[in-house]
Amino acid sequence: MTYELTLTDLAAMKQRQEKITCLTAYDASFARLIDQAGIDIILVGDSLGPVIQGQSSTVPVTLSDVVYHCQCVRRGCHRAWLIADLPFLSYVTADQAFAAAALLMQQAGARMIKLEGAHDELIAQLVAHGVPVCAHLGLLPQQVHQLGGYRVQGRKADARHRLLNDAKTVQAAGASLLVLECVPSELAAEITTMLDIPVIGIGAGSACDGQVLVLYDILGLSPHPPARFTHNFLAGQTSISGAIEAFRDAVKQHHYPTSEHSYR
Ligand code: KIV
């Protein structure tokens, strides 16, 4: 029987400074390849909107979409820690968030849910009832229409302050992981050192405890021009498994991300 990673394993990796790897997946076949390559975390992200459905953002993704894709991924995922996104407007009230978490954890096999923003009261309520929470700060793609585009966050002094406070707040509320998206490397490094929980970066520099990328981006299949922080790991490889292993090795050996993939 395959050993399934736990939150304790991920916390121990931060302690011993072993980089944590995370890729998104949306179906059983890719999940199996990712799992067999020894990637530590699989995220059923609402990035399924742009990469699977051809949507222009994550906003149209529904809870049933995430449940369906998480059920598919669960069948191919045996070792990795499995996280599912709570999609746009599915966690406005605690009742909604609990109903969504019940579907994702009981019917779709997710071990943890991820939500965007520093919703400390909601995080505390979920955690009090046994729902492990991954917080997501920095660039919040579900707010793209409010933000007016995808931009690096935390560059100005007030935004930097807010991000540092939000990071402390979500940890204090009980989040056990933090995804930090598109923030200057120096700020991400400060947050990573400040927090006890593992910080998984995407466009947040090399000092984070781990790295997450969208699977289709590492395979050179981005629907839009690729962001600065992505990298085509299929280039130079002869198979999809080779690309996934190249991502794994680059992160574990501190070769990815470089300053070319990071923001100042
Ligand atoms: O939806 C997603 O894939 C994500 C990652 C990019 C972090 O949230």
Residues whose N, C-alpha, C, O or C-beta is under 5 A from the ligand:
A	BS01	KIV	T24 G45 D46 S47 V179 I202 V212
